[in-house]
Amino acid sequence: MAAVLLEPFVSEANHWMVKHHAIFQGYYFFHYLGMDRNLRDNYKDHPHFMRTIEFVSKYDSPAFDPNGETLPLSYFEPMVRKVLAKPVRSLYKDAV
């Protein structure tokens, strides 16, 4: 759902990353559920594969550490407002 909402506001690369995020994040926990943690390898030939690996490695992997640093949601609010301020890809972009 996040990918659909963000699509007009982010690059194609970021959209793909958000859309496939759950599969790549599964590397850190799928094996505990009896699933293949390497399910992400189905996308190994995709141009955004390594970008998504790097993203989940940097931002998701630490989230599985119960002693990891966390930030309040208010920290992210200015970033979210900036991203959602104006579409970068939209059927209606030229009409706005």
Summary of the structure (lengths in Angstrom):
residues: 96
radius of gyration: 15.6
end to end distance: 24.1
largest distance: 49.0
contacts: 208
relative contact order: 0.17
helix: 68%
strand: 0%
